[in-house]
Amino acid sequence: MEYVTTSQEETFELGKSFAEKLIGGEVVLLNGDLGAGKTTFTKGVACGLGIKDVITSPTFTLLNEYQGRLKLYHFDTYRLTKGSDVDMGFDEYYGLDNSVCLIEWSVALDYYGAKVISVDFEYLAEGKRRIIINE
C-alpha cells in the first residue's frame, strides 16, 4: 500500500492505524533517509499499541523497549555493520509472539524467518512523505 502524508501528524496517524493490525511476531523494517519520518511513524505505532512513554530514536543505545498491548522493541542500527546483530543478541527478539520489532536502518540485520514487513519512507517536500508498506 502506498500513502502520501503531508504533515507529521498524518505520518503519526498512519503509524497509529498500522499498529492496529499488528498481532505480534512482526519485524517491521523502516527504510528511508534521515528526516524521512521513521521515528514519527514509530511514535504513532507506539500510541496505537497503547504505549504512553515518550518515544525517542535509540541511535546511541541501539534498542529501546516499551510495553503496551504488545511489547515494542525499537531498534536503530545506523551505526552497525552487516551481521553484528547476532553478536549483540538482537536475533533473540525477532518473531516473539507477544512483541513487535521496529528497526530503523535495517540493512545491517538478518531476520531468520520472522514475519517481515517493509515500510519505505521517501521525503517529497517539506512535511510531505511517500510511505510504502509491503506486508
Secondary structure, DSSP 4 states (H G I P E B T S, - for coil): -EEEE-SHHHHHHHHHHHHTT--S-EEEEEE--TTSSHHHHHHHHHHHTT--SPP---TTTSEEEEESSSEEEEEE-TT--TTHHHHHTGGGTTT-TTEEEEEESGGG---TT-EEEEEEEEEEETTEEEEEEE-
